[in-house]
Amino acid sequence: MQHTYIFIFSIWMSLFHPFFISLTEMRYNPASQKMEIAQKIFWDDLEVALGNEFEEKVDFLKPKDKAKLESQLKTYLLKHNQIWVNGKLLTLNYLGYEVEEDAAWFYLESYQAETPKTVEMKNTILLEDFDGQQNIVHVYFQSKSPRSMLLGKGEEKGKVEF
């Protein structure tokens, strides 16, 4: 019976109370000595954020000017993501994106970084645009299971240790 209530509540929440979430996966690549970052963001939420950031309507799936959209994405993602390895701020490079149904994967990488003992991330993706936005961060290093952080308004920055 309890499972029925949980199921009904879950359906009600998904229909009447939208949730706002992004997923970030980071991996340290020992061969290149770079942090590789993939972020999954719902593209319709990102349209709202880009529209607010650049004060114009943004059509993510059918942009009038694809180069302009790429520039806006790069500016937005680099502004709203900061990563420190062993206390040192990394410079990030925007690589591009690919669309996957109702979301898109965005790819970033750092310039060379030390082998991580600690990884900190400040992630403010969509926080200014949606109440309740949560940004999940998984950091993979030397194991199959990640160290994770849940970031949001008031807790934009987190740290994991290896």
DASUL-V188184 format. One record per run of one state. SS is the DSSP state (H for helix, E for strand, C for the rest). FROM is the first residue (numbers start at 0). TO is the last residue. If there is no record, write none. Layout:
SS/FROM/TO, SS/FROM/TO
This chain:
C/0/0, H/1/15, C/16/19, E/20/28, C/29/32, E/33/41, H/42/53, C/54/64, H/65/79, E/80/84, C/85/86, E/87/88, C/89/90, E/91/99, C/100/101, E/102/109, C/110/116, E/117/122, C/123/132, E/133/139, C/140/145, E/146/151, C/152/153, E/154/154, C/155/155, E/156/160, C/161/161
